[in-house]
Amino acid sequence: MPLQIRRIIVFAKNVASLAKFYEKKLGLRVLERSDDFVDFDAGACRLALHRAAKSRPNRTKVCFYAKDVSSTRARLIRRGVPMGKDPGPGPGLKLCDARDPEGNLIQLSNRK
């Protein structure tokens, strides 16, 4: 099964201020909100805001849905994609980061 983009994460210096822009000015509906994370309904793909580390503001991460992150990670490694640490089996949110050949962040996630 081909990977599907489910979420674009924008790392923000000020999550609350940026969330206000996307919610009030662009009219996106908030699906989940915490101090460090806001997830918006943006149609076929979600837009998420995540608090940025002070040393690395204004990054973007493309997130691909994988029902089984560990097995998808293994398949990508066999194809020559350098992947981050295996999140392992078990319940809960599973994430695995990587970078494309130009250094852009990508992520496998079982978060729908």
BELGINOR-V851345 format. One record per backbone hydrogen bond with DSSP energy under -1.0 kcal/mol. CO is the residue of the C=O (numbers start at 1). NH is the residue of the N-H. E is the energy in kcal/mol with one decimal. If there is no record, write none. Layout:
CO & NH & E
CO & NH & E
//
This chain:
4 & 65 & -2.4
6 & 46 & -3.0
7 & 63 & -3.1
8 & 48 & -3.0
9 & 61 & -2.5
10 & 50 & -2.1
12 & 52 & -2.7
14 & 18 & -2.3
15 & 19 & -2.8
16 & 20 & -2.0
17 & 21 & -1.5
18 & 22 & -2.1
19 & 23 & -2.7
20 & 24 & -3.0
21 & 25 & -1.7
21 & 26 & -1.6
22 & 28 & -2.4
29 & 41 & -2.9
32 & 39 & -2.7
36 & 51 & -2.5
37 & 34 & -2.7
38 & 49 & -3.0
39 & 31 & -3.5
39 & 32 & -1.4
40 & 47 & -1.4
46 & 8 & -2.3
47 & 40 & -3.2
48 & 10 & -3.0
49 & 38 & -2.2
50 & 12 & -2.6
53 & 56 & -1.7
59 & 11 & -2.9
61 & 9 & -3.2
62 & 107 & -1.9
63 & 6 & -2.2
63 & 7 & -1.5
64 & 109 & -2.2
68 & 72 & -2.2
69 & 73 & -2.8
70 & 74 & -2.2
71 & 75 & -2.1
72 & 76 & -2.3
73 & 77 & -2.3
74 & 78 & -2.1
75 & 79 & -1.0
76 & 81 & -2.6
77 & 80 & -1.8
94 & 110 & -1.6
96 & 108 & -2.7
97 & 84 & -2.4
98 & 106 & -2.4
100 & 103 & -2.5
104 & 100 & -2.4
105 & 62 & -1.8
106 & 98 & -2.2
107 & 64 & -3.5
108 & 96 & -1.9
109 & 66 & -2.3
//
